[in-house]
């Protein structure tokens, strides 16, 4: 009875990290802080760090032929994401920007068409909620408030993502990953974090063992897609990086129009092609 969706590239047509950063850069510039060069340095450092992880990993893509191989590779990149987030925090890009401002930015970027939602998303989610499904967005995006603003026309959706702490602008992880008096802040940055969030949400809501469907577009979604009863890959083409990875580790991923009743994975570029009968609850 649960539907989990990634945000960037899954609900939206494209990744929104650049738009989120541009919004923050404009706000900070209006306050007299020109952080463009510092932000460019953050981006370059991340690209170099991730490339070093890929190049230095003990097994290349051709040798990662099983799901557990790829999961290990993805999990070992956690340090890359953590270091990058540290640089984002050190840049002070989000300092002083409130949650309300992030929500308004999300609404405005969608209204202006700068951020586009995938065709059929709003109608799809509204119909699922009316049918009794719980709908949760699980995203490594830095601002849950930004996501809430972008999907503001769709009521009844829970958003679980990182959040920008008002005041110092530090990106903190969602509460569901930081309960029980943990000492070290855990941000949601990779596929393991997402899977842990999905499992925690199901446990919190007493929905373990009930149908769970996952939508995602990138390798940060891989573990959730494999664990779900049904996984839908959102992609504009049949050979996206995620689709290639899934097929490399032995998973069949037909287009949603070609899937049969036994298919656990399928791909589509929109929400309009997804058959309604999959979601009718008995």
C-alpha positions in Angstrom: 0.0 0.0 0.0 3.0 2.3 -0.2 4.5 4.1 -3.2 8.0 5.7 -2.8 9.3 8.1 -5.3 12.7 9.7 -5.8 12.5 13.4 -6.7 15.2 14.6 -9.0 14.8 13.1 -12.5 11.9 10.9 -11.3 9.2 13.4 -10.4 11.0 16.1 -12.3 12.1 15.8 -15.9 15.7 16.8 -15.0 18.0 17.0 -12.0 17.3 20.2 -9.9 20.5 20.5 -7.9 21.8 23.2 -10.3 18.5 25.2 -10.0 18.6 24.9 -6.2 22.1 26.2 -6.1 21.4 29.0 -8.5 18.5 30.1 -6.3 20.7 30.1 -3.2 23.5 32.0 -5.1 21.0 34.7 -6.0 19.8 35.1 -2.5 23.3 35.3 -1.1 24.4 37.7 -3.8 21.5 40.0 -2.8 23.0 40.0 0.6 26.4 41.0 -0.7 28.0 37.5 -0.7 29.3 36.5 -4.1 29.8 32.7 -3.8 29.9 31.7 -7.4 33.6 30.9 -7.6 33.4 29.0 -4.3 30.4 27.0 -5.5 32.2 26.2 -8.8 35.1 24.8 -6.6 32.7 22.6 -4.7 31.4 21.2 -8.0 34.8 20.6 -9.4 36.0 18.9 -6.2 33.1 16.5 -6.2 33.6 15.5 -9.8 37.3 14.9 -9.2 36.6 12.9 -6.0 34.0 10.7 -7.6 36.1 10.1 -10.6 39.0 9.0 -8.3 36.6 6.6 -6.6 35.5 5.1 -9.9 39.0 4.8 -11.3 40.5 3.4 -8.1 37.8 0.9 -7.3 39.1 -2.7 -7.3 36.6 -3.9 -9.8 35.5 -2.2 -13.0 31.9 -2.2 -14.3 32.5 -5.3 -16.5 33.4 -7.2 -13.3 30.4 -6.1 -11.3 27.9 -8.6 -12.8 25.7 -9.3 -9.7 23.5 -7.1 -7.6 25.7 -7.5 -4.6 28.8 -6.3 -6.6 27.1 -3.1 -7.6 25.6 -2.5 -4.1 29.1 -2.8 -2.6 30.5 -0.3 -5.1 27.7 2.2 -4.4 28.0 1.9 -0.6 31.7 2.5 -0.7 31.2 5.8 -2.4 29.5 7.1 0.8 32.7 8.9 1.8 32.7 10.8 -1.5 29.2 12.1 -0.8 30.0 13.0 2.8 33.1 15.0 1.9 31.2 16.8 -0.8 28.4 17.7 1.7 31.1 19.0 4.0 32.3 21.3 1.3 28.7 22.5 0.6 28.3 23.3 4.3 31.7 25.1 4.4 30.8 27.3 1.5 27.9 28.8 3.5 25.8 28.8 0.4 22.6 28.2 2.3 23.3 30.3 5.3 20.3 32.3 6.5 17.8 30.9 3.9 14.6 29.8 5.6 12.5 26.8 4.8 9.7 29.1 3.6 12.1 30.6 1.0 13.0 27.2 -0.2 9.3 26.2 -0.6 8.6 29.4 -2.5 11.6 28.8 -4.7 10.3 25.3 -5.5 6.8 26.7 -6.4 8.2 29.5 -8.5 10.6 27.4 -10.5 7.8 24.9 -11.4 5.4 27.8 -12.1 7.9 29.4 -14.5 8.7 26.1 -16.2 12.3 26.1 -15.1 11.7 22.9 -13.2 9.3 20.6 -15.1 7.4 17.7 -13.5 7.1 14.6 -15.6 3.9 14.2 -17.6 1.1 12.7 -15.6 2.7 12.9 -12.2 0.1 15.0 -10.5 -2.9 13.0 -11.8 -1.1 9.7 -11.0 -0.4 10.6 -7.4 -3.8 12.1 -6.7 -5.5 8.9 -8.0 -3.2 6.7 -6.0 -4.0 8.6 -2.8 -7.7 8.4 -3.5 -7.3 4.6 -3.9 -5.7 4.4 -0.4 -2.0 4.3 -1.2 0.5 6.0 1.0 2.8 8.2 -1.1 6.3 9.1 0.1 9.0 11.1 -1.6 12.5 9.8 -0.6 15.3 12.0 -2.0 19.0 12.8 -1.5 18.1 16.4 -2.4 19.4 18.9 0.2 16.1 20.6 0.9 12.8 18.8 1.8 11.2 22.3 1.8 12.2 22.8 -1.8 10.6 19.5 -2.8 7.5 20.4 -0.9 7.2 23.6 -2.8 7.8 22.0 -6.2 5.0 19.4 -5.6 2.8 21.7 -3.6 -0.3 21.1 -5.8 -0.3 17.5 -4.8 -1.7 17.1 -1.2 -1.2 14.1 1.0 2.4 13.3 0.0 5.1 12.9 2.7 8.6 14.1 1.9 11.6 12.5 3.5 14.8 14.2 2.5 17.7 16.2 3.9 16.9 19.7 5.2 18.8 23.0 5.4 19.1 24.1 9.0 17.9 27.7 9.4 20.6 30.0 10.6 23.9 28.4 9.7 22.6 26.7 6.5 24.1 23.3 7.3 22.4 20.4 5.5 21.2 17.9 8.0 19.7 14.4 7.5 16.1 13.4 8.0 14.9 12.5 11.5 14.2 9.0 10.5 17.9 8.4 10.0 18.9 10.2 13.2 16.9 8.7 16.0 18.0 6.9 19.1 20.6 9.4 20.2 23.1 8.9 17.4 26.3 10.9 17.8 27.2 11.5 14.2 24.7 13.2 11.9 23.7 10.9 9.1 22.7 12.6 5.8 20.8 10.8 3.1 23.2 10.6 0.2 23.4 7.1 -1.2 21.4 4.0 -2.1 21.8 2.4 1.4 20.5 5.5 3.1 17.5 5.5 0.9 16.8 1.8 1.5 17.1 2.4 5.3 14.6 5.3 5.0 12.1 3.2 3.1 12.3 0.4 5.6 12.0 2.8 8.5 8.9 4.4 7.0 7.3 1.1 6.4 8.0 0.0 10.0 6.8 3.3 11.5 3.5 3.1 9.6 2.9 -0.6 10.2 3.1 -1.4 6.5 5.9 -4.0 6.5 4.9 -6.9 4.3 2.3 -4.9 2.4 2.7 -4.0 -1.3 5.5 -1.4 -1.8 6.3 0.2 -5.2 9.4 2.3 -5.9 10.1 4.9 -8.7 13.6 6.0 -9.4 16.0 7.2 -12.1 19.6 6.8 -10.8 21.9 4.4 -9.1 21.0 6.0 -5.7 17.7 4.3 -6.3 19.1 0.9 -7.2 18.8 -0.8 -3.8 15.2 0.4 -3.3 14.2 -0.7 -6.8 15.6 -4.2 -6.2 13.9 -4.4 -2.8 10.4 -3.2 -3.9 7.6 -5.5 -5.0 7.6 -3.5 -8.2 10.2 -1.0 -9.4 9.7 1.6 -12.1 12.7 3.3 -13.7 12.0 6.7 -15.0 14.1 7.4 -18.1 13.8 9.3 -21.4 15.6 6.6 -23.2 16.1 2.8 -23.1 19.8 2.9 -22.4 20.1 5.3 -19.4 23.0 4.7 -17.0 20.6 3.1 -14.4 19.0 0.8 -17.0 22.4 -0.3 -18.3 23.5 -1.0 -14.8 20.4 -3.1 -14.0 20.8 -5.1 -17.1 24.5 -5.6 -16.4 23.7 -7.2 -13.1 21.2 -9.5 -14.7 17.9 -7.7 -14.3 15.3 -7.6 -17.1 13.8 -4.1 -17.5 11.2 -4.0 -20.3 9.3 -0.9 -21.2 6.1 -0.6 -19.1 4.0 -1.3 -22.2 5.9 -4.6 -22.8 6.0 -5.9 -19.2 4.1 -9.0 -18.2 2.5 -9.8 -14.8 5.7 -11.4 -13.5 7.9 -8.4 -14.3 9.2 -6.8 -11.1 11.0 -4.0 -13.0 9.9 -1.8 -15.9 10.9 1.6 -17.3 8.9 4.6 -18.7 9.5 8.3 -19.3 6.1 9.4 -17.8 3.3 8.4 -15.5 0.7 8.3 -18.1 1.8 5.0 -19.5 1.6 3.1 -16.2 -1.4 0.7 -16.2 -3.9 1.6 -13.5 -4.8 -2.0 -12.6 -1.4 -2.4 -10.9 -2.7 -0.1 -8.1 -6.2 -1.3 -7.5 -6.3 -2.6 -3.9 -8.5 -5.6 -3.0 
